[in-house]
Amino acid sequence: MSSLPRRAKVKVQPAEPQDGFSSLSELSSASEDDDKDDSAWEPPKKAPRNPKQPVRKESKPKRVPRVRKSPLQTSDGPEGVAVKEVLNSSVAVADVALEDRKNKSVTVQTLKTARTKRKNSAQSSSAPKTKKLKVEETSKASDVKSESHSLETPSTSTPWEAACKKEEDADDCAFSQSPLKTMKTEAPQGQPDRILANASDAAEEMEMSWDIVQVLSERTNIEPWVCANIIRLFNDDNTIPFIVRYRKELINNLDADYLREVQQTLEELRAVAKKVRSTIQKIKKEGKMSECLLRALLDCKTFEELEHVSAPYKTGSKGTKAQRARQLGLEDAARTLLENPGVLNLLSYVRPDVKGLSALQDIETGVQHILADMIAKDRETLDFIRKLCQNRYISIQSSLAKVSSKKVNEKDVDKFHLYQNFSCNLRNIQHHQILAINRGENLKILTVKVNIPDGVKNEFCRWCIQNRWRPRRFARPELMKILHNSVDDSFKRLIYPLLCREFRAKLTSDAEKESVMMFGRNLRQLLLTSPVPGRTLMGVDPGYRHGCKLAIISPTSQILHTDVVYLHCGQGFQEAEKIKRLLLNFNCSTVVIGNGTACRETEAYFADLIMKNYFAPLDVVYCIVSEAGASIYSVSPEANKEMPGLDPNLRSAVSIARRVQDPLAELVKIEPKHIGVGMYQHDVSPTLLKATLDSVVEECVSFVGVDVNICSEVLLRHIAGLNANRAKNIIEWREKNGPFINREQLKKVKGLGPKSFQQCAGFIRINQEYIRKFCSSQQTESADPNQGVAVTSPAGAEVTNEKPGKKKSKTAANAVLKPDPLDQTCIHPESYGVATRFLSFVGGTLCEIGKPEMQQKIKSFVEKEGIEKTAERLQTTIHTLQIIIDGLSQPESFDFRTDFVKPDFKRSIICLQDLQVGTVLTGKVENATLFGIFVDIGVGTAGLIPIRNITEAKLSKTKKRRSLGLGPGERVEVQVLNIDAPRSRITLDLIRVL
């Protein structure tokens, strides 16, 4: 399947080239100078403790604020902490460079003042120790600022401070936010000049010789300013659902899949940087670090490159051939051959009594190994060979392994018959082919190799001899022969294996990511299947000897009846009477059959009874639903807690019925990998798969929203910003204090801080009709004259006035928060102020939310004023205003899943023998893979639509932007192309999407 379309990258001005190692040495020298200054004062090891603290009385408080006059400081705490806070709150805006130029002199003067005061305090012996410590912290923070000043940190001048204070005092947000968040909410940001997220990113960029934002942009093909914003948002612990819905302008309208891909790539880069740092520290401890090695390590961008550079220095390694030659003292000879070959005399290195130096041939071999190692570790050489391979035909080949082991099954070998003599260009090979080849290689069935043509090797050797590794002066023929052998040895023994590892690692990584993303797309499609509310359903878990388990559930998912019937043991006619009686007693006309064992026979049984009109006067229909994971869930602790005392087999029937009534609420109870809508899921990284699927579940549950007063704990824990503990605390608070009146009460829940509230508040709904009934019942109960009278305070809370003479309790205990109609919408609490002003513009009230009158008022106002002009008047973004418009216009019980596919209800059945080539059928997509789509056409065997038969013209307009993708549950019209009855394979052609 073709990859998702990418946005065109903006043209970025190329940075001025500079030597990465020289900048590193400058930073290290600067840090050494600072260390010398910092060592001027050291606290004594055993300082006497004085409880009276006379030093504080003698200290002059006026001297400390002098350092705080710097515009870099925005807090009243210690200076060092203040500078760190400013670094962490830096925001990349369009006019950063202009502010930097205006405040450059002020910043430099401030840093000089801080350093001067640090030195003076260190030299003064009479100054209090506490004051010295504060100045020391300030100096260290200033040094960090000065060292990272080459990174062009965004300006933190006084106008920025004023803006931050103004935003913090705004009433639009219900909780205290950082200036970064509020700034992003109120105004769209353009393309920043500097892509620096915070101090931690600055540390990463200073340590590595590559820019993490630039590399991230190159790998994901997303604009650098978007990558910078994404890094900053993730550093601030924002969740993907929150970013996609409420921070769209900062990510240039990327969807959740793109954002998840960027997050995975970012984590990989950070993991590489972390591994590089630990490797450097380890090699430094062993005393093996050199300037060349340090430069090579800091250049590594992948684990394969790092492994190639650091392998010879691992603990316990016997050492490479080059290392052993260096230990014999031949490195000088190798360097002389390149720099001044005329003075090189290899005979002078001969030592008859030393192994490895006993003959001239040994000397030449040692020099050759050292030169080969130098060539293979050189960055320019590796870049040349990689670029050369990009323009040549590099193929991957697989063949049947010569296995004599009896463990290999004959059937397993037949599964890989397509790859027993397989060859394909690296640029054209499909992701599913890579995963299949890897699986065959792991099973010892296939052998795989990467074929690099001889032309690449010849051109590479020629370039090395004539350009990069050409001796600076004339070299004798015997020395040039050593150089030729070194280049040839380096390519065969070192560079070629490295390229093979890199190519295969890249192909495998891309294939695994695409497989996981496909699994996520299928899972999303399945979770967002349209619910079937308001029906009484009979769930059937088919079986042979142990019978078919039945469960009848009410429209509110309550268990009404459970039973077991034996349909396939010669008692089908007798059991039909029982089934009919149950359907009539509970007025149930919909049967849901699981697609497990005996599904086909059970479907035929019910279809025959329906065709005979056996269940009259009921018009009974049935549907087939996937029962993947139902048996695992039925024996889980969650199922035992939800359905105590019920047999696990009957729990499966209940789960099958609930999957049609509310698929999302039921499927979140099952671990995503057990749902079974993926491809090669056992061959991909379990960590990556779990993280992606959990993120997809969180995305689906959050976008659908949950009613906090009726939802289950299992569903609530998948809301963005919440986890198992917070969900449990919310349920406990609800059971103890009654239903939530508005979203503000969530702040009273233990463990739910401002950040968690910010992430989850927009996805939690409070049904206003339910709250009105609850409030009216509470007012009826509190009509006792001995009780206090509820009055409304200006803040919107009802405060109970107690009788005089009674002891006053805490205000929080007496305050009853007032219901807010905006809590039933998708509008975030931080935008309530903007929503209220918009309501005043259109002339609407909160009571009209979701009604036709409100929709008409908003429609006429937007058509007259325009959404862009309205957003400017409200001082907000177009995306935020659109969310407000949607929230005010959508009905109270709005569920966007109603636009998705519904279960396919049937009354009859067809068999495989009834099919003919050319037959046109309708079916439902069962699973989507990278090589085709499996469709359930009702014959017991899913047919396959090859990926080549899915064209853009056959898809609906809404699917054209989904990279020709079809997801589980979609209804399609297909035509039979081929029937392979012995292998039970049906090939289909897609006609159209219904």
N, C-alpha and C positions, 0 to 999 in steps of 0.2 A: 504494500500500500504506500502510496506516495506520502511524503512527509507533509506536515502542516505548513501552510504558506507563511512566509516570514515577511516582516516589514522591511522596507529598504533602509539600510543604514544611512544615517546622516553623514555628510562629509566632515571629517574631523581634521583640524589643522595638525599637521605632523609636528611632533615635539622635536626640539633641538637635540641632535645626537650627542650623547656624552658617554663616557666610559663608566660602566656600572661599578667596576671595582674601585676606580678613583673616587667616586662619590662615597662608596662605602668606607674607604680609608679616611676621607675627610670627616665622615661622621664619627668613625672610631677615634680619630685623633681629637675631635672636639669633645667626645665623651671622656677621653683620658685627661684632657685639660680640666674638665669640670670635676673629675674625680680627685685631681690634685688639689683643686680649690676646696672641695668638700672635705678633704682629709685634714683641713686646717684646724677643725674643731672636732673632738671626739668626746663623748660623755664618759665619765669614769666608770669602771666596771662595778664598783661597789659604792654607790652614792648613798650617803646617810639620809635617812628619812626624817624630815622635820614636820611634825603634825601642825605646828603653828603657822608654817609657811610665811615667814617674814619677808621673803623675796617679793611676794605679790604686793605687799604694802609699799615697798620701796620702789616698785617699778613705775615707770611713767606711762600712763595709758595713751598719751598723745602720740607716741612714736609709732605705735602699731598701725593706726589708720593711714599713715603716710604712704605705705605700700599699696593700700586699697584704692588710692586715687586713680590707679591705672584703669583704663576702659576695658581691660581684659577681665575684670572681676565683677561678678553680678550677685554675689551672696555676701552675707554678714559673717560667715564662718572664717576659719583660718585661710590664709592667702593661698597656700598650696592647693587646698581643696577647691577654692574658687576658680582657679585657673583650669583645673581638670573639668569642672562643670561646664565651663565655657567651651572647652574642646568637645565635650560630649554633646553639646546642644547646637553645634554648628549646623547651619542649614545652607544647602547649595541653592542660591537664587541667581537670577539672570544678571544682576548687577553686582556680583561679588567682586569682580576684578576692579570695577570703578571704586567701590568702597575700600578695597585693599590699597589702591593708589592714593586715595585721600588720607588714609590713616596709617600709611607706612611709617612716616616720620614719628608719629605718636607712639606706635608700637615699639619701634626701635629704641626710642628714648625711655619708654617704660621698662624694657628689658635691661637696658644699661643701668637704670636706677635700681632695679631689683638686685642685679649682680653687685653693684657698688655697696648696697646696704648689707648684702650677705658677707662681703669681705670685711667691711667695717665691724660687723657684729662678731665675726670670727676672731678678729684681732683684739677686740676689746675684752679684757678679762673681767671687768667689773659688771658687765651686763648680765641680767638674769638668764638662767639656763632656759627657762620656758620661752623667753623671747628669742633666744638664739635658735631654738628648734623651729619656731614659726618662720623665721627668715630663711632657715635652711630649706624648709619645705617649699617656700615660695621660689627660692633659687632653683631648686630641682625642677619644679614645674615650668619655670621660665626657660630652663635649659632644654626641656622637652619641646617647648614652643619654638625656641630658636633653632633647634636641630631640624624640626619639621617645617621651618619657614620656607624651605625650598619647595615644599609641597603645596604652597599657596593656600594656606588655611583661610577659609572665608572670614570676612571682616566681622569683628565683634565690637563695633564702635557704639557710641552713645545712642544714635538713632535706633539701632537694633535693640538695645536694652529697653528703650522707651516702647518700642513695638511689642516686645515680650511682656512688659508690665501691663500694657493696655489689653493684650490678649488674655492674660491670666485673670484680669478683673472682669472679663466679659461674662454676661449671664447666660449666654447661649449654651454653654457646656455645664452639665450638672455636676461635674467633679473637676478637681484640679488637674490640669494637663500641663505637659511641658510645652514651651513655646513652639517646639517643632511641630507637634500635632496640630495645635490651634492654627498655626500659620498655614499648614497644608489644607486645613478645612476651609479657610476663608478665602483664599486666593489661589488661582491656578499658577503653577510655576513653570517658567520657560526652561530652556536648555541651559544648565549651569555651566560656568566657565571651569569650575574646579569640581572634580568628582571625588570628594573626600567625605566619608560618612562620619567618622568620629576618630577619637584618639587611638582606638584599637586598630582601625584600618590604617592609620598613619604608621603605627608600629609595624604592621605587616608589610607596607610598601617600603619602609626604610630597611627592613631586613632582607627582603627579596629584591632581585634586580629587575623584576617585572611588575607592572601595574595591574593589580587584581581587577580593577574595573575594565581596563582595556582588554585584558585577556578574556574576561567574562563576556564582553561585548563581541569579541571575535568568535568565541566558541558557540554562542547562542544566536548570533546574527541579530542582535537587538541593539538599539542606539545606546551609546555610552551614558548619556544623561539619565536614561531610563534605568540602566543597570545600577548607576550610583544611587538613585532613589530607592530601588528595590533593596540594595544592601542596607541602606539606612533604615528602611522600614522593618526589615528582618532583625537588624541589630536592636531595634526598640521593641522586640517581642510582639510584633503584630502578626496576626494569623492570616492565612490566605483568603478565607471568606471575607474578613473585614477589609483587607486591602482591595479585593476585587470589587466589592460593593461600595465602600465609602472613601476610597482613595484612588479612584480611577484616573484622575487627571495627572497623578504622579507616576503612573505606570503606562501611560499612553494607551489606555483601553485594552491592555493585555487580558486574556481570559485566564482561568485558573490553571489550565494545562500548561500554557506558556510559563506562567509564574512558577509552577511546580518544577518545570524543567530548569529554569534559571536557578532556583533554590538548590536543586541537586548538583548542578555544575558548580555553584558557589561553594557548597560544602566539600566537593572534591578538591577544589583549588586550596581551600583552607586546610584540608587534611594533608595535601602535599606540602604546603608551607610549614605546617606543624612538624611533619616528618623530617623536613630538611633541617629545621632548627634543632631537633633532637639529635639528628645525625651529626651536625656540626659540633654540638657539645660533646658528643661521645668521642669523635675523632680528636677533638682538642684535648680531652682528658688523656688520651693515649699518646699525645705528643706527635701525631702524624700529620697535622694540618699544615698546608702550604698555601701560598697565595693563589697558585693556579687551581688547586683543589677547591679552595673556598669560592673562587669565582665560578667554577663549574657547578658546584652545589647550589649556589644562589641562582643560577640560570635554569635549574630544573623546574619544569612545569607539570610533569607527569610522574607517576610512580615508576614507570619503566625507565625514564631517564635517570631518576634518582638511584634506582637499583643498579643501573649500568655504571654510574660514577662511583658509588659507595661500596660495591661488592668486594673489591680487593681489600678494603679496610675493615671488614667485619671481624668481630672477635672470633677466634678459633679458625679463621681461614688460613690455609697453608700458604697463601700468597700467590700472586700471578707470576707468570714467567718474567714479566717486566720488573716486578718487585724483587725477584731473586737476582735479576741482572743488576739492579740498582744496588742491592746489598753487596754485590761484588765490586762496586765502584766503577761501573761502566757508563753511568749517566753522563759524565763529563765527555766521554768519547762520542756519545750520541749527539750531544749539543755541539761539539766541535765539528762534527761532520756537516751540520747544517750551517754553522756560522763561519767557520774558517777551516774548510777541509784540507787546505794545503799544508797545514802544520800537523795534521793527524797522523800518528804512527801507531797502528794497532799492535805491532809487535812489542811495543814497550809495555803493554798490559798483560803479556803472557807470564803466567806463574806456573811452572810445571808441577809444583806440589799442591796447588789449590784446585779443587774440583770446579769446573766451569771456566777456568782460566788456563788450563793446561795446554791448549793448542790455539792456533790462530782461528780455526773454524769455530771454536767455542766463543771466542771474542766476537767474531762477526755475528754469530747467532744471538748473543746477548744484546749487542747494539741493535740488531734487527728487532728484537722483542721490545726494547725500550722505545724505539721509533714508532713501532706499530701501536703501542699503547698511547703515545703522545698524539698520533693521528686520530685514533678512535675516540679520544677524550676532547678533541678540539671542537669548539662550538661552531666555528665557521665551516669546518669540514663536514660536520654532521648536517648543518643547514643546507649545504650544497647537495649532498647525496639525497636528502629528503626532497628537495625541490626537483632534482633530476628524476626521481621516481614518480613524482606527480605527473610528469609529462610523458611517461613511458607506459607500456602495457605490462602491468604487474598482475599476475594471476594467482589464484589459490586453487590447489588441486587436492583431490581426495581419492583414495583407492582402497580396495579391500585389503585389510591387514592379513599378513601371513600368520594366522593364529593356529597353533596346534593344541590350544587348551580345549578341554571338553566342556568347560563352563559356559561357553558361548552357545546360546540356543539358536537352533536353525531358524525359528520364527523371527528372532531379533535380527538376524542377518538379512532376511527377506524385507524387513521394514526399511532397510537402507539401500535397496537395490538402485535407487535413483542416484546415489552418491558413490557407487562402487567404482565408477570411472568418470569422475566429475571434474570439470575445469571451468573457471569463470573469472572474468576481470574483476579486480577488487572494487572498481567503481560501479559495477553493475550488479554485483551479487546482492540478493535479497536478505532481509533480516532473518526470516524463518529458515533460510538455507544455512546461514551461519549457525543458528542454534541447533539445527539437525546435524550438521557436521561435527559440532562440538560434542553433542550427545553420543554420536557414533564413535568418536575418538575416545571418550571417557569409558565407553563399554568395550574398548579394545577391538572394535569391529573395523574401524577405518583408520588409515594413516593420512595425515594432512601435512602439506608443505606449501610454502610460498615460493613461487618461481619468479626470480628476478633475471631478466635476459642478460646475456654476456655483454651486449652493447652498453648497458649501464655501467658494468664493471670497467670496461675498457675506457670509457669516457671519464670515469671517476679517476682511474689511475693516471690517465694523461693529464688531467687537471692538477692532480696533486704534484706530479713531477715537474710540470712546467709553470705552476703558479704558486700554490700555497706552500708547498714543502720543497721548493727549489733551493738548492744551496746558494748562499750569498756570493760565493766565489767559486772559481773553477775547482771541480772535483775529479779525481782520477777515475778511470773506468771501473776499477774494483770497488770504489766507494759508491759510485752510482748504481752498481749492481746491488749493493746492500740496501740502498734506498728503494730501488724497484721491488726487491723482495719484501721490504718492510711494508710498502703500500699494499702489495698483493696479500701479504699475511694479515695485515690489519683488516682488509675488506672481508676475506674469507673467514677468519677466526673470530673477529670482534664486531665489525660493522654489520655484516649480513645477518648474524643471529639477532643483533639488536633491532634491525629493521623488521625482521620477521616477528619478533615479540611485539613491537610497536603496532605493526599492521593488524595482527590478530587481536591484540588487546583493544585497539580502537574499534575493530569490527564487532567484537564480542560486547564491548561496552555499549555501542550504539544499538545493537540488536536487543540486548537486555533492556535498555531504556525504552525502546519502541514496544517491546513485548509488555513491559509493565504499564506503559501509557495506554496500550490497547486494552489491557485488563481493566485499567481505571475507567476508560471510556465505556466499556461494556458494563462495568459495575454501576456507573452513574446512570446509564440508560435503564438498567434493571431497577435501581432504587427509585427512580423517578417515574416508574410505571403508574399510570393513573389509577387511583384507588376506586373501589366500588362500594361506596357507603350506602347505608340504608337498606341492606339486604340481609336476610337470614341465609346462612350458607351451610352446606354439608361438606365437610372435608373428608376425603377418602384416601387412606394410605394403603395401596394395594398390596396383596400378598397371596401366596398359594396355601401352604399347609397351615400356617398360623392365622389365616383369614385376613379379611380386609377390615381395617380399623376405621370406625366412623366417629365423627365429632360434629355436632350441630352447634353453631355459635350465633348469638344474637347480633343485631345491627350495631351494638356497642361493644362487640368482641367478647361478651360474656359466654361462658360455656353452659349450654342448655341441656345437652345430653351426649353421652358417649356409649358406643356399642361396638360389637365385633360380629361380622357376618362372613359366612363361608360360601363364596360365590363360585369357586372353581373345584369343588369337591363333590359334585353331584347333587348339591342342595340348592342350586340357583333359583328354582321355582319357589321353594319354601321361603327363602330369604327375601324374595321380591316382595312378598306380602309385608314383611317387617319393614323394609325400606319405604314402601308406599305409605304405611301407617305413620312412620316417623315424619315423612315429608308433609303429610296432611295435618298431623297434630301441631307441628310447628310452622305451618304455612311457608315451607321452604321450597323454592322452585329453582335453585341454582346448586349444582354439584361441582365440587372442585376435586379433581383426581391428580394425585402425585404421579410423576413420570418415572417411577422406579420399577422394581420387579413386578411383573404381572399387570403393568399399566395397560398394555395393548389389549389383553383379555378383558380387563375391567371396563375399558372404554367401549369395547364391542358389546359387553353385557348391557351397559346403560343405554348405548345408542339403539340397541334392539328394542328395549322396553319403551324408549321415547318414540321410536317409529311406529310402534303398535299402540301409541297413545294410552299406555298402561297407567300413567300417573294422573289421568283426567280426574277432576277438572283443572289440575295444575298444568301449566305450560312449562315443563322442566327443560332446562338447557344445562350443558356441562362444558367445562374447559379443562385443559391440561396445564399444570403448573409445575415448575421445577421444584423438586424436593431436596435439592442439594443442601447438605448441612442440617437437615431437619432431624436426622437421627442423632447427630452429634449434639445438637442443642437440647434434645429431649432428655439427655442424661446429664446435662450441665447443672451446676448449682443455681444459676439464674432460673432455669425451668423448674427446678424443685422448689424454689422460693415462690415462684409465680403460680405454680399449679401443684401444691403439696398434696400428697396422697394419691395422685393420679398415675396410672401405669405409664411408663415411658413410651410404649407403643402408641397409646392413645394421645399422648402429648404431641407426637408427630402429626397426627391427623388434625389436631387443633392448629398447629403451626401452618400446615398446608392451607387450611381455610383462611387463616388470618393473612396469608401472603397475597390473597386477592382483595381482601377487604381494605387493608392498609399495608402495602408492600414495604414502605420505608420503615414503619414502626416495628415490623416483624423481622425484616432482614438485618437490621442493625444489631439484633441480638446474637447474630451468628458471625464468627470470625470471617472476614471477607475472603480469605484464600480458600475457604470451604464452599463458597457459592458456586465455583466452577464455571466461570465465563471467561477464562483466560487462555493463553497459549504458551506452552513450554514453561509453565509457572514453576515447575520443580527444577528447572535448569537456570534460573535467574537468581540474583542475590536475594536471600530471604529478608535481609534488612531493608533493602531498597523496595521490595515488593510490599512489605508490611507498612512502611512509612507512606508510600504512595496511596495504598488502598485506604488506610486510616484517614489520610488527608481528603480523599474523595468522599468518604462517608461523612466526615465533618462538613465538607462543602455542601453536600446534598441536604443534610439535616438542618444546617444553618439557613440555607436559602429557602427551604420550605417553611422553616420557623416552627416553634412549638408553643403550645399554651402552657405556661408554667404551672398553672393550677390543676391540670388534669393529666399532664404527660408523665410517663414512667421515668424512673431513675436511669434506666439503660439508654433511653432516647436522649435524656437531658445531658448525659455525660459526653455526647458527641457534638454538642454546641461549641462553636468557636470560643475559646477563652476558658472553657470549663474542663474539668476532668472528673474522675470517679469520686474523689473526696469532696470537691465542691458541689457536685450533683447530689451526693448523699446529704451534705449539709443543707442544701436548698430543700430537699424533701423533708428532712427533719424539722426545719424551720416552719414549713407549710403545715406539717402535722401538729406542731406545737402551738402555732399562733394563728392558724387559719389561712385562708387564701391570700395571695398577694393582691393588694389593692392597686398598686402601680409599680413601675419599674424602679423607682427610687428605693423601695423597700428591699431590693436585692442587696443594697449596700449594707444592710444590717446582718446579712448572713455571714457566719464565721468563715474566714478564708477567702472571701470575695472582695479583693481590694480594688482600687481605682482602675488599674490596668485590666483586670479580669472583667470588671463591669464595662469598661469601654469596648472590649472585644465582643462580649456576649449580649449587651443590652439591645442592639438593633435586631437580633434574631429571636428574642423572647417576646411572645405576645401575651396580652392579658385581655381575655374576652370581656367586653364591656357589659354585655347582657347578663353574663354570669355574675359579674361584680355588682350590677344594679340589684339583682335578686338578693345577693348576700347582704348588701347594705340595707335594703328595705327590711329584711328579716332582722338584722341587728337593731335597726331603729325601733321595730315593733317590740323586741325584747327589752330595749332600754327605755321604754315609755314609762317605767316606774318613776313616780315623783321623787323618790329618795335618791334616784340616780342624777348625775350631773347632766347638764344640757350641752349638746354639741354645737359649737359655733365655728364659723369659718374664719380663719385668720388670713391676713393679707398674703401670706406666703402660699396659700392654697391648701393648708392643712386644717383639719378640724380638731380643735382643742377642747377637751372636756373641762368645764368649770366645776370644780368640786364645791361642796357645801362649806361655808365658813366654819372654822374651828377644827377641821380635819387636817391632819398632818400632810403637808405637800410632798409629793413624790417627784421623781425625775420627770422632766418635761417630755423626754423621749417616750416614756411609758404612757403618757396621757395624750400624745399627739397621734391622731388617726389621719393618715395621709389620704388626700382626696383623689378619686379616680381621674385619670387623664385619658380622654378618648384617643390621643395620639399613641398610646401604648399598644393599641391593637393594630398599628400600621408598621411598615418596614422603615419608618423614619427613625434615625438615631437620635437619642436624647440630646446630643450636642447640637442638633439642628432644630430643636423645638422652637427656639427664638425666631429663627428664619422662617419656619413654617407658620408661626403665629402672624408675623408681619405679612407673609404672602396671603394668608387668609383675609387680613384686613384689606389688601389690595383688591382681591377678587370679590369682596363683600360677602364672604361665607362665614359660618360659625363651626365650632367643633362638633356640634350636634348633627351637622349635615355630612360628616365624613362618610364616603362610600355611597352616598345617595345620588340619584340621577340629577337632582338640582345642583349638587356640588360639581358633578362632572360637566354639566352645561356651563356653569359659571367659569370654571377653569379653562374650558375649551375656548369660550368666547374671549376671555382675557388674554390668553396666550396668542390667539390668532390676531388680536388687535395690537398688543404690545411687542410680541416676539419674545422668545425664551432667553435670547442673549441679552437683550436690553433689560428684561426683568431680573436676570441674574446680577447684572451690574448695579441695579437699584438696590437689590438686597445684599450686595457685597458678598456674594458667594459664587461658587462655581456652577457651570451648567449641569454637571453631573449630579451635584447635590440637589439642585433645583428639580432635576428630573425625578430623583428619588422622592422628593417631597410631593411632586405632582402625582406620581404613581401611588404613593401612600394615601393621599387624600381622595383619590378617584376610585381605588379598588374597593369592592364591597367588603363587608365585615368578615364574611366567611370565604374570602378569596383564597384559592389554591392554584398556583400556576401549573401543577401537575395535571390538571384537567385537559391541558393542551397536548399532553403526551399520549402515547398509545395505551389502549385499554386491552384487557384480556379478550381472546378470541373465543366466543361462546359458540358451540356447535350442537347439532342434533343428530348428525349421521357420521358415518365412517367409510373410508375407502381402503383398499388393500394394495399391496405392492403389485399383485398380479393384475390389478385393474389399470395400471399405468401403461401408457404407450408413448413412444417418441412423438413429440409434437403436442401432447396434452398441455393445456393451459390451466394452471391452478393458482389458488391464493394460499399463502402460508405466512408464518410468523418467524422472524429471525430468532434463531436459538443461540447462536454464538458467532462472533466476528473474530477472524484471525488475519494475519498479514498476507495470507495466500488466498483467502476466499471467505465467503459467508455461508454458514450452515443454516438451512431453512427447514423448519418443521412443516411439512405439507400434509400431515395427518395419516401417513401410511406406516408409522412406527419406526421409520428410518429417515434421518435428516438428509436432505439433498444439499449438494455443494454448488454454490455459484462461484466459479473461479474469478479471481480478481480482475482478469482481463475482460470479463463480461460486464463489469460495473463501470459504466461511463457516465460522464457528467450530464449528458442529455437525458439519461434515464432517471436521474435523481430529482427530487423536488427542490425548489429554490432554497428552502431552508437548510438542505443538506449539501448544497454545492460548496459551501464554505467549510465543510467538515471533512475536507480531503477525501471525498468520495466514500465516506464512512457510513456504514449502517450498523445500528446497535441492537442488542437483544430487545425483543418485544415489538419491533416494527413490522407492520403488515406489508407484504409485497406480492406482486403478481409475477409468476414465473412460468417458464415453458420448459418441458422436459427435453433434454438434448440426448441423453444416453442413459441406459439402464444396464447395470452389471449385477444381475440377480445373484450369481454365486458369491460375489464379494459384498452384496448388499450395498452397492454404491449407486447413487443417482446424481447425474450431472445436470444442472439447471442453467437457464439463461434468464437474466433479469429483464422483465418487460417494463415495469414501472413500480414506483413506491406509492402505496395506497394512503 
